Amino acid sequence: MRSANADFVITGSGLPVMPGKPTKITASGDLLLTGYVRDVDSGHDEESRSLSCGIVSRTVDFVECSAEHGSGEILDKSLDDIARDLDSHGIGIETDGSELPKEARHKLMVGESAFSSIERRSRGRGVLIHDTPEGRVRLATKPAGKHAGRLKRGVNILPGSSASFTEKGRYSDIKVRGQATEGSDKQQFRGQSSAKDNGISRKRTLILRHEGEASTGRMKKRAAWHARRAAGNGTTANIIASGWRDDARTLWQPNWLVYVEDDWLGLDGWMVIKSINFEQGDMTKATLSLADPRALGGENPRGKTASGYSAAAVDEGDFEDE
């Protein structure tokens, strides 16, 4: 969820803004955030005053407020249509154009927010949920685009950047088990799908319970998605870039790919932007939180030179009897 903090210079008595005020943030005409003032902090000394404001995306109500639904049960609808049914605060739902599968039955827990309810289901479907500059909720199954140019040490990567490589959360074998409410075959009663992470050389097994109605296709996708995400989260970086835009003057965007070339950090390949912290003070810079693209549903980046970023392949899931 997008948020911002800003400091202002004010004159005169009273406060010009209070929490709850609708607002937009733009950068040279490009929309960054649509939402509300959340926090207002003021102060003064003998000669001057200070004012700081915290601002959040419209999607804050989708994340924090309880969803309202007549029956609390939604039948035979896709994940995006379920999200629309639960969008009782009128935030707005969109997709990246992918056709999401229908869910036989979705149950809203008492007091649950729309985001929590959808996120619980999205884990097994390979769907990423994020907000847009317009303050809407977007459901995506892949990175949204590629930034022009590259981030390169000595050119536009600033000191203080870092990278991390870990095997934490990665398993050689990921097994997903579940049951279907209809049918009499073994696949309905005791189905299991599995995926392998070839980047883990020793045996490490993880068994997951499939959320919702199980089918061979859904469990295979769940296993492969978990393996890819774990592999992706094994390579992360925080890159401090000079400026807010790529070589085509496009603002850095979450869920977009960017090529990173930094031999000191052991990075040479495409990475996906998880989040951005735009800063404007003594200089204009952006801190990009990056990961292997598989962390957000992308493909194997196959980095060229860095041994730590070799991005070993993850096998797709296969069905097997439990």
N, C-alpha and C positions, 0 to 999 in steps of 0.2 A: 504494500500500500504506500503510495507516494505521500511524502510529508516534507515540510520545509520549516526553517527557522530564519527569521529576519530581524535585524535591528534598525530602528528608525530614529530620526531626529525630529522632535516635535516642539512646538511653541504654543503659548497660550494656555488657558486653563482647561480642565476636563480631559477626557480621553476620546480620540477620534474613532476608536474601534472597540468592539466588545466581542466575546466569544459567540460563535454561531453565525457570524456575518458571512454570507456567500462571497467567494473571491476567486480570482484566477491569477496565475503566475505565468508570465511570458518572458521569453528571452529573444530580443530583437524581432519580435512579432511571432515567434514560434511558441505555441502553447506547451507549457510544462505540466501544469496541474490545475484541476478544477475542483474546488472543494469549499471548505469552511475554515474560518479562524477558530482555532481550538483553545489556545492559551494566550493570555495577555498579561505581561509583566511590566510594571512601571516602577520608576525610581527617580531620585533626584539628589543632588548635593546642593551646596549654597548657590551655585550659579547655573547649573544645567540640569536637564531632564533626560531620562532614557526611556525607551519603549521597545520591547521585544515581543514578537508574536510567533506562535506556533500555528502552522497551517496543515490541514490534512485533506486527503482526497475525499470526494463524495462517497467513495466505497466504504468509508469507515462505518456507515450504518449497516451495510451488508455484512461486515465482519463482526460488529459488536452487538447489534440488536437482535432480539429473538425474532425468528421468522413466524409469520402467522399464516396458517392454512386451515381451511374448513375441516377436513378430515384427518390431516396429518399423514395421509397415505396417497401416493401417486403411482399409477399403474401404466405400464406400457408406454413410456415416454423416454426420449433421449435425455442425456445429461443436461444439455443446454435448455431444453424445454422444462425439465425439472427445476433448473435454476430460475427460469422465468416464473414458474408457478410459486416459487418460494420468495420471489423478489417483492415482498409486501411493502417495501419502502420506496419502490420506483426508481431504483438505481440504473437499471438497464443492463441487458446481457447481450454479448456478441461473441462470435467465434472467428477462428482464422480461416473459415471456409471448409474445414474438415467436417465430414458427416459422422457424428458421434452415434454409437450403437444405442439401441433402446434398452431400457432397464425394465424387467418384468414387474418389479415392485420396489418402491423406495419409501422408507418410513422416516418421518421427521420425529426426532426425539423432543420431548417437552422442554421448552426453553432454549433449544438449540438455535444458533444463528444460521442464516442461509449459507454463509461461507463454510462453517463447520460441517454442515450437512452435505454440501456439495464436495468439499475437500475429502471427506471420508470416502465418498464414492469414487472420486477422481484418482485416488491412489492405485486402484486396480485397473484403470482404463488408460493410463499413460497420458493424462490430461493435466496441463499446467494452468493455474488460475492466477491472473494478474490484473492490474487496473490499467486504464488508458489515460492519456492526457485530458480527455473530456470527462473523466470521472465515472466511466462505465466499467463493468466487469467483463473480462475477456477470457474465453476458454480456448487454449491453444494446444496443439499436439506436436508442434515443431518450432524451431527458431523462426522469427518473423522476417529476417533479412540479413544482409551482410553489409558491414560498414566499408566504405572506400578507404584505400590506403592501408597502413598498418601502424601498430605501436612498436617503436624500435628504440632500444637503448642508445643513448647518445643523441637522439633526434627529438623525440617527443615523450619519452618516458623519464620522469623526474626522480631524483634521489628519494629514498624512503619506500620505494616499491618492494614487494616481497612475493614469494611463492611458497607453497606447501605441498608436499607429496605424502600420502599416507595410505596404508592398507586397511585402516580402521573402517568397519562397516562393510568390507568386501568379503565375499565368500566364494569358494570354488564351485559350490553346488547350491542353487536356490531352488527349493521345491515348494510349489503352491498346491494346497489341497482344498477341496470343496465338494459340496453336494448340490444337486439340483432337486427341485420339488416334484418334477415330472419325469417320467421315463422309468424303465426297469433294467437298463443295461448297466454293466459295471461302471461305465463312464459317468452315469448319473449318480450312482450310489457312493462310489469311492474314487473319484477322479483325482489325478495328480498330474501336474505339468512341471517341467524343470528347465533350468537354464544354467549354463556354465560360464564362469569368468576365467578365461585363460590367463589372465594376469596374476592369478594366485596359484603358486606352484605346489602348495601343500593342501591337504584335504581340510576344508572348512565348510560345514553344511549349515544351511539356514532353512527352516521349514515355516512357511507362512500359511495362515488361514485366509482363504479367499473371501473378500467382503461381498455379500449379496449373492444373487443367483449364479451358480457356477455352470460353466460350459467349457468345453475343450478349448475353444478359441480365446475365451476370456482369461482362463488360467494360464495359457501359453503367453498371452500378452502381458499378464501381471508378472510372471516370472522373468520374462525378458526385460520388462520395464525396470523392475527392481535391480536386476544385474547391471543394466546400463547406468542407472542413476547412481548406484554405489560406486561403479568404476569412474563415473564422471566426477563425483564428489571427492575422489582420491587425488585429484589435481586441481588446486585452486590458486588464485593469485589476487593480490590487491595492487593494482597498477595506478600510479598517480600520473595522469596525462596533462600536458600543458594545453589548456583550452578546453572548450566544451563540445567541440565539433570534430568530425572526421575530415578527410581530405576533400570530400564533396560538400562540406559545410553543413552536413546533417548533424543535428544534436545527437549525442550518444543516447542510445535507446536500450532499455531492458529487453531481454530475450532476443537480441541481435548478436550476430557473430562478428568478431574482430580478430584480425591476425596479429599475433604477438611474437616479436623477435627480440629475445633478451638472453644472450648466452650466459650472462652472470647468474640469471635466475633459472637457467636450464629450460627455457621455453622457446619453442619454434613451431608454431602451429595455430590453428583456429581455436578460439575460446569463445564461450558464450557469456554475455553480460548478465549477471544476476541482479545487480543493483548499481546505482550510481549516486555518488555524493558530489553535487555541484557546489563549488565554493568561489566566492568573489570577495577578495580582500586586497592584500598587497599585490596579489597576482590572481589571474583567472585560471582555475585548474579543476579537474574532475578526478575523483578517486573511483575507479571501476573495480567492482567485485566480480571476479571472473571464475569460470570453471570449465573443465572439459565439457564440450557440448552435450555429451550424453547425460549430464546432470539435469538438463532441462528437456530431455527428449530428442536431442539431435543425434547425428551419426558420429561414428568413430572419426576423430580428427586426423589420426595417423601423422603425428608430429614427425618432422624429418630428422633432426639432429640430436636432440637431447635425450639421453638414456632414461632419465626420469619421466620423460613425457612420451614414452614409446607407444602409449595408448593401445595396449593389447586388446585384441578383439574379444567380444562377448558373443557367445553362441546364442541363437534364438531358442526359445523354449520348445520342448517336445512333450507330447502327451505320453503318459505311461500309466498302467494300472498300479494302484497303491499296493 
